[in-house]
Amino acid sequence: MKTYLVGGAVRDRILGLKVHDRDFVVTGATPEMMLERGFRQVGKDFPVFLHPETHEEYALARTEKKSGHGYGGFICDFSPDITIEEDLSRRDLTINAMAMDEDGNIVDPWGGMSDLKKHLLRHTSPAFEEDPLRVLRVARFAARFAPLGFTVATGTMELIKKMVRSGELSYLVPERVWQEFYKVLQHGMLDVFVRTLHECGALRVVFPELDALYGVPARKDWHPEVDTGIHMELCLRIISDDPDPVVKFGVFCHDFGKALTPKEQLPRHPMHGPKGVPLAERMCERLRIPNEYRDFARVVCANHSLVHRFIRRSRASSALKVFYAIDAFRHPERVPMLAKAAATDYHGRLGFENLPYQPADYMLDMFEAVRKVTPADIIRAGAKGIQIKQRLARHRMRALVLARREWFATHEIIPEKGGGWSRAQRALEPLREREPDTPLAH
């Protein structure tokens, strides 16, 4: 009976990266032997055990034989005579097919050490194509290790394309797709993930809403990159370093509606934001994505274009309408999240990456001003029943008008390059709202 540290823990230790999770493989053992040593079995399809003290996972060495379609279409053999080399042969990439024994010796039957030095993502054997989930895993590892210079081996990319053409990806389990995608949202270059899937043809199978954006033209003066798919890649590259996966997901979905623009309206995309909401909802339902992500995708799709127009609009009421639309007074965290997504959309264009984006600052400042007016203030002033809602709206508007006037008096308004508000002076025009001249109590 021997125990080996395997997979990502070995790979990351060699790369000098922080090891977050450790997985172990045990050879020469049976389930009964593991239970006798105090391990607790948790695996159903094959024996996986939790260590009685560390609670880390220990799996019996196994081999797999294809028996059907998809992730679960395998027959597993975990007899005690299976070697560590046989167990490693079923793994996806050579850099993941290494093990370390208890003395620190590396077992590397597939050349993983060499591929680490070459910064290469290469499949272990032809058995790679038996599991369609590995297409997503390769794209995920490409996204994770792109900053280190890793690329997908030519032979592996060709094998992936073959898998896509075979239709095997149609057997992917939604929950597994989301698990892989979520890991990229946590740690990885989203643009690399998308570009890898697009290159092999898997994007149109797994994320057809995003794949449909490639080849859709946009106005050159506003989008010098023209292609909406390229714009999405630029946005995803910018947002990849953000720590919030929900914001990243919102950016992933924000322009879905542009794929629905009639040809006669191109390269403009009127109302593309709201048009994208049903597409994002259907994707979330199809992949069983958590409601938190779905709800914020709705917010970004429907409102990101409105944020761009905040400053050049003459009425403060436009900001207040957005705050109500996104339910900001009950979910105040959505305001900075939406501001960040809108800024990413603005900067995700060729030549716009480092330009100032004032609408985000404006939105945050206006919300700070308006949220200071609370229902409790109105009630203490004597309002009752329907009066509370009416006076709350009125005094929130008053707070916005005053904050907006102060904001334009203290900020230098910079005309946007290639679109948006073309006249700085427009923002300094007299405000149209009539300020309430009555005290808060009335």
C-alpha positions, 0 to 999 in steps of 0.5 A: 500500500503506497500513497502519492500526491497527484495532479494539480498539487504536484504541478503547482508545487513544481511551478512555485505556485501556492497549493490550495488543495491536495489530492492523493492516490493510494495503490495496493489497497482495497476499500476495506483496508481504507475503512479499517484505517479510519478513512470515511468513504464518500465516492459512489462511482469509485472509492474516494475517502476522506482522511480521518484527521486532515479530511483530504481526499484519498482515491484508490488508483483506478483505470477507466474504460469508455462505456457510453457518452459524456462525463459519466460514461465510463466503467472504473476498475480500482483493483489493488494491483493497478499501478500509479502509472496506470492511474496517471494515464487516464488524466487529461494533460501531461502536466496534470499526470504527475505524482509524488511519492512519500519520499518526494520522488516524481512519477512522470510517465507522460513527460509532464515536467518537460511540458511544464518547461515548454509551457505547453498544454498537451493531452496524455493519450488518445483516451483524452477524447473519450471525455467531452468535459476535457475540452472545457478543462483545456480552455480553463487551464489555458486561461489560468496559465496564460500569464505564465506563457502556456499555450495549447499544443497543436496536436491537442487543439486538433484533437479537440476540434475532432471532438467538437465535430463528433458531437460529443459535446452535446452530452456535457452535463450542465452542472459540470459546464458551470463548475468549469466556467465558475473556476475560470470566473474565479481565477483565469483570463476570461478572454483566453478561455473564450478565444480557445473555445471559439478557435476549436468550435466549442463556443457555439456549442457551450455558449452560443449566445457569446459565439453569435457575436463574432462577425457582428459589426459595430460603428467604427467611430465608437468601436474601432475593433468593429467586430463585436466578438473582439470587443467582448474579448477586450472587455473580458481581458480587462475584467479578468483581474477583478476579484468578483466573479459575479461582475465578470459574469455580467460583463460576459453577458452584457452585449448578447443582444447585439446578435439580434440586431436586424441587418438593416440596422447594422452597424448600430444596435438600438436597444441591444441591452434589453434585447440581451436579457432573455438570452442571458436568462435562457443561458442561466437556465440551461446551465443551471447558473445560480440566481445571483449571477442571473440577476446581475446579468439582467442588471448589466444587459438592461442598464449598461448603455444607460450609464454611458449616457448619464452625464450627457443627459440633461435630467437627473431623473435618468439616474434615479430611474436606473437606481429604482430599476436595479433595486439599488436601495435594497441591493446597494452593492449593485451600483458599484458593480454596474459602474464597474461593468459599464466602465469595462464596456467603455474601455474594452475598445481599441484605443479607449483602454486608458481614457477616463470614464467619468460616468462611473464616478458620477453614478457612484457619487449620485447614489451616495447623495440619494441614499442619504434620504431614507424612509425613516427621515420621511416618517419622522417628518410626519408622512403617513401611508401613500405620502411616504412613497411620494415624498421619498421620491420627491426628496430623493430627486431634490438630493440628486439635483443638488448633488448633480449641480455640485458635481458639475461645478467641481469636475472637469468634463472631458469629451469622449473620444469617438462618441458619447457626449461630444460637447463638454458644455452640454453638461453645464447647461442649466438644470431643468428640474425645479428644486423643491422649495419646501422643507423636508417636513412638507 
